[in-house]
Amino acid sequence: MLDCIIVGSGPAGVSAALTLRANGKSFQIFGSAELSEKISKAELIRNYPGLSNVTGKVFCEALQAQLKDAEIPIMEEKVSGVYALKDKFSVLTNEGGAYESKTVILACGVESVRMIDGEEAFAGRGVSYCATCDGLLYKNKTIAILCTSKRLEHEIGYLADFAKHVYLIPMYKDMQLDRENVTVIRKMPQKIEGGMRVTGLRFPTAPAENVPELLEIAGMFMLRESVSPAVLVGGLQTEQGHVVVNRKQETNLKGCFAAGDCTGRPYQYAKATGEGNVAAHIVCEYLSAQKED
Ligand SMILES: Cc1cc2nc3c(=O)[nH]c(=O)nc-3n(C[C@H](O)[C@H](O)[C@H](O)COP(=O)(O)OP(=O)(O)OC[C@H]3O[C@@H](n4cnc5c(N)ncnc54)[C@H](O)[C@@H]3O)c2cc1C
């Protein structure tokens, strides 16, 4: 079993990984080889100590080189659920992977797209964040998909293969999918509705020609780069979308730590790397204490 699993490959996750490596711990970091869009998209970084006036691209390349030097590969799978068991964590990914670790560091950043009314309430009851985990449940049914990143377009194609009809709300430019059973809507929905399960998606006004204000759907997929930590980890304490942590980056769940933007403002690289470093050090202390017990 791994000592730690890090969810997220932004500055917080990278910093945690480097510190765990320096302390000889076994771990896996999940995210993307590009690390984080929030690094590569930064035009000019002026406030990171030691790097003045560098582009996000340069910063990203520096972090990638550091990971390579430390022989830390990034597992390019999206974590779909973290389950706190008695004295370990089970981590599942969208690609069907299942991993176990003694501790977890959440470094998943924050999603700038706001949650839709009804989303949290219907999570697991028709609202899904994982195409490959839940897609088959909607075979021959009508579903809606909200997708925030071109990188996730393949998941739309996967769902369209099973579904009878798909209402697609792409929140990114350059959408290239062309399927007969997909209706594209370029308007933000207002509310997910239903009873025991999702039955409809409401828009403030008719979202497109021949498309009604209330779409009848059996399921709603939210394809986002990051999932809200509360949805990712059952029982995790959050406040206004941020993970509640103390100065040791401990969450309310034993062995689960959090770092970076997901713990709250200010959203800054220096805060993220600092918290990632603290979380990794406390993970090491936690593992030593477990050994002594
Ligand atoms: C355009 C722009 C410019 C900025 N400029 C500056 C600046 O000049 N100075 C500054 O200090 N800050 C700046 N920021 C803010 C800075 O980018 C963030 O504070 C920082 O990136 C936070 O790091 P993080 O590691 O917490 O999260 P992120 O950088 O958001 O990284 C999180 C990573 O986790 C991955 N992830 C999320 N969920 C999962 C999952 N379930 N499974 C696997 N991986 C997952 C995401 O894909 C992402 O790669 C800027 C932000 C933007 C958007």
The ligand as a Tripos MOL2 file, in Angstrom:
@<TRIPOS>MOLECULE
LIG
   53    58     1     0     0
SMALL
NO_CHARGES

@<TRIPOS>ATOM
      1 C1         -4.6620   33.0370  -15.7340 C.3       1 LIG1
      2 C2         -4.1390   32.8940  -14.3170 C.ar      1 LIG1
      3 C3         -3.0130   33.6060  -13.9360 C.ar      1 LIG1
      4 C4         -2.5380   33.4750  -12.6290 C.ar      1 LIG1
      5 N1         -1.4340   34.1930  -12.2700 N.ar      1 LIG1
      6 C5         -0.9440   34.0770  -11.0190 C.ar      1 LIG1
      7 C6          0.2440   34.8110  -10.6430 C.ar      1 LIG1
      8 O1          0.8210   35.5570  -11.4240 O.2       1 LIG1
      9 N2          0.6930   34.6200   -9.3780 N.ar      1 LIG1
     10 C7          0.0990   33.7830   -8.4700 C.ar      1 LIG1
     11 O2          0.5820   33.6610   -7.3580 O.2       1 LIG1
     12 N3         -1.0170   33.0920   -8.8100 N.ar      1 LIG1
     13 C8         -1.5660   33.2220  -10.0510 C.ar      1 LIG1
     14 N4         -2.6820   32.5180  -10.3960 N.ar      1 LIG1
     15 C9         -3.3100   31.6260   -9.3930 C.3       1 LIG1
     16 C10        -2.6070   30.2490   -9.3800 C.3       1 LIG1
     17 O3         -2.6770   29.7400  -10.6780 O.3       1 LIG1
     18 C11        -3.2560   29.2760   -8.3970 C.3       1 LIG1
     19 O4         -3.3060   29.8530   -7.1150 O.3       1 LIG1
     20 C12        -2.4440   27.9680   -8.3340 C.3       1 LIG1
     21 O5         -2.3320   27.3660   -9.5920 O.3       1 LIG1
     22 C13        -3.0920   26.9930   -7.3430 C.3       1 LIG1
     23 O6         -2.3830   25.8060   -7.3440 O.3       1 LIG1
     24 P1         -3.0810   24.4270   -6.8850 P.3       1 LIG1
     25 O7         -2.0290   23.3970   -6.9770 O.co2     1 LIG1
     26 O8         -3.7850   24.6190   -5.6000 O.co2     1 LIG1
     27 O9         -4.2420   24.1730   -7.9430 O.3       1 LIG1
     28 P2         -4.2420   24.1240   -9.5310 P.3       1 LIG1
     29 O10        -3.1080   24.8750  -10.1080 O.co2     1 LIG1
     30 O11        -5.6230   24.5060   -9.9270 O.co2     1 LIG1
     31 O12        -3.9870   22.5970   -9.8620 O.3       1 LIG1
     32 C14        -4.9030   21.6080   -9.5610 C.3       1 LIG1
     33 C15        -4.6320   20.4170  -10.4730 C.3       1 LIG1
     34 O13        -5.3470   19.2940   -9.9970 O.3       1 LIG1
     35 C16        -5.9390   18.6290  -11.0860 C.3       1 LIG1
     36 N5         -7.1020   17.9370  -10.5750 N.ar      1 LIG1
     37 C17        -8.2230   18.4780  -10.0550 C.ar      1 LIG1
     38 N6         -9.0880   17.5330   -9.7060 N.ar      1 LIG1
     39 C18        -8.4960   16.3620  -10.0210 C.ar      1 LIG1
     40 C19        -8.9150   15.0120   -9.9180 C.ar      1 LIG1
     41 N7        -10.1110   14.7050   -9.4320 N.pl3     1 LIG1
     42 N8         -8.0700   14.0470  -10.3410 N.ar      1 LIG1
     43 C20        -6.8480   14.3500  -10.8430 C.ar      1 LIG1
     44 N9         -6.4030   15.6220  -10.9760 N.ar      1 LIG1
     45 C21        -7.2270   16.5990  -10.5660 C.ar      1 LIG1
     46 C22        -6.3090   19.7520  -12.0600 C.3       1 LIG1
     47 O14        -6.5110   19.2500  -13.3560 O.3       1 LIG1
     48 C23        -5.0690   20.6140  -11.9300 C.3       1 LIG1
     49 O15        -4.0810   20.1310  -12.7940 O.3       1 LIG1
     50 C24        -3.1900   32.6410  -11.6920 C.ar      1 LIG1
     51 C25        -4.3330   31.9170  -12.0740 C.ar      1 LIG1
     52 C26        -4.8050   32.0480  -13.3840 C.ar      1 LIG1
     53 C27        -6.0310   31.2750  -13.7820 C.3       1 LIG1
@<TRIPOS>BOND
     1     1     2 1
     2     2     3 ar
     3     2    52 ar
     4     3     4 ar
     5     4     5 ar
     6     4    50 ar
     7     5     6 ar
     8     6     7 ar
     9     6    13 1
    10     7     8 2
    11     7     9 ar
    12     9    10 ar
    13    10    11 2
    14    10    12 ar
    15    12    13 ar
    16    13    14 ar
    17    14    15 1
    18    14    50 ar
    19    15    16 1
    20    16    17 1
    21    16    18 1
    22    18    19 1
    23    18    20 1
    24    20    21 1
    25    20    22 1
    26    22    23 1
    27    23    24 1
    28    24    25 2
    29    24    26 1
    30    24    27 1
    31    27    28 1
    32    28    29 2
    33    28    30 1
    34    28    31 1
    35    31    32 1
    36    32    33 1
    37    33    34 1
    38    33    48 1
    39    34    35 1
    40    35    36 1
    41    35    46 1
    42    36    37 ar
    43    36    45 ar
    44    37    38 ar
    45    38    39 ar
    46    39    40 ar
    47    39    45 ar
    48    40    41 1
    49    40    42 ar
    50    42    43 ar
    51    43    44 ar
    52    44    45 ar
    53    46    47 1
    54    46    48 1
    55    48    49 1
    56    50    51 ar
    57    51    52 ar
    58    52    53 1
@<TRIPOS>SUBSTRUCTURE
     1 LIG1         1 GROUP 0 **** ****
